[in-house]
Amino acid sequence: MAIVAEEARPVAGPGRGPVPRPGRSRAGVRRSLVRSVPLVPAIVLLAIFLLGPVISSFYGSFTDASLTGSAAQGSSFVGFANYAELFADPDFPKSILLTLVFLVASAIVGQNVLGLGLAILMRSSSRFTRGMVGTFVVTAWVLPEIVASFAAYAFFNDTGTLNTLLASVGLEGTNWLYATPMLAVILANIWRGTAFSMLVYSAALQDVPPEITESAEVDGARGWQRLAFITVPMIRRSISTNLMLTTLQTLSVFTLIFVMTGGGPGTDSSTLPVLAYQEAFQFGKLGFGTAIATILLLVGAVFSVVYLRALKPEVD
């Protein structure tokens, strides 16, 4: 058997490629199929409860489904009419821009930068400080979303906590939810979601060998240099994973914005989820609202592809 195995090895040389071994590839395929059998129930459940609604929603975006009128009893196929109306709507480009601003400012920058900073600071702080900061930050994360939304509303309201604190030091406040609605919801979402990033980065930093950073410190590397050239590259995959998770979560934020501003004033904080809700359930245009939700799904898919490519293992 050893001789046969030795003779079956591919021969490499000038002008000669490896000899294919179809028997081994078939065995590899069979092993892959056997290993995939335990995943079949999960795949079936995902197809039923995830893929099914997505397909149904996608089809609904091509109909005139409505909550009122004749279309409420039976919708009909209208092709790309909803999308044509959507791209002609002046509120749609504004909603796209607000969604991207909300995503970049509160998730990609805010939650990730603050979460990484807190994880680094808590790593070198005392146990008491870690307990206090961890409790304060994680509390916002474990609160039910509706409770956290009303808490943020009470903080930024014109008679809320923020203006009370400003008045106590002689400063004049304003109606933050009216004057700067996007800034208010961005800060609220950062407060709400930073704990998740902090926990992810705290776990990732545990895998960074301390002797490497100590060696760099002995060689004269400053704190920001150790962070930029040692720590960040070593936790790159954790950063990519966290970016993907926080991006998808932030794209679907609805309750926080709806409770704090209702998408207003006007449409100044109407992101895609809020706009889809308004069109579908306030104005009764289910097909039109579903078209907006489909665009939101495509935006999330684009970000997911980018992050998955960043997470792809490097091949030597």
Secondary structure, DSSP 4 states (H G I P E B T S, - for coil): -HHHHHHTSPP-BTTB-PPP-HHHHHHHHHHHHHHHGGGHHHHHHHIIIIIHHHHHHHHHTTB---SSSGGGT---B-TTHHHHHHHH-THHHHHHHHHHHHHIIIIIIIIHHHHHHHHHHHHSS-HHHHHHHHHHHHHHHHS-HHHHHHHHHHHHSTTSHHHHHHHHTT-----HHHHSHHHHHHHHHHHHHHHHHHHHHHHHHTTS-HHHHHHHHHTT--HHHHIIIIIHHHTHHHHHHHHHHHHHHHHT--HHHHHHTTT-STTTT--HHHHHHIIIIIS--HHHHHHHHHHHHHHHHHHHHHHHHHHSPP--
